Amino acid sequence: MSKMDDLIVLLKDMIGNVELSNGQVIQYANRLREIYSLEEFRHSYFALSQCVEGFSPDQRDILCSNLDSVIDYSNVYFNSEKTILAKIMKLSDHINLEIIRLGRMDKIKFIGDKASEDRRQAEDLLKENHEKVEELQNSVNGFHSQSITILGIFAGLVISFSAISNLGLKTFENINTLNFYKTIFYLLILGLIIFDTVFMLMYTVSKISNHSISVGCKHRDCNDCPQCNNFINKLNHKYPYILWFNIIIVIFIVVLAIFMSKNMII
């Protein structure tokens, strides 16, 4: 084993005790003296860096403290051996410099990790706020849509009631001059027109407000729905009340028209 290997082993042994006893101080001082007694030996700063880098921060503190104790002993008992003392002091300087460098790197890493964590938290907060803004925006849009829908419903009701009221007034004004069957026939046609007109108004409002008035359907796209393969099926599937109302009213109108034609009611 080379002298450098002996030195590395000594340093690793030295961190095994938080505080050295007097006997351990003497033992480590003598081992250092033996290592540096070879005049041509110079420790490798690179090897020292690799060794110290493998220690934890607590172990580095222990190494500094124990090495100071060994140096204090060496200064007293190896006072006459200036060359060995100089090499030991240089070892201490190199180790302290390396520990300072690693401490700064640890601090930089800590600051970097904290900055990364702060940035992550800021990004999470920004994402959360963005989601809240989108939710608020959707709520505002939904409020506008609902307002439009309510106004549309109100307008449709006003139109339908106005039309029905005017129709009823005109019909009852001339009820003595009109045939009963013709009055019913006229009312059915006008009722069908008013009903479909109100539906078209409501359908337009629903498209503007992005609220459907159709019967619930699992398929968002009619092209993907097997029950909407043609216009009649689509109407029956999504708006059955419109289809059946129109069918019933048209049947009444046709039956009434046939009845009046056979009975020559003009």
Beta strands, then each sheet from edge to edge (+ up, - down):
end
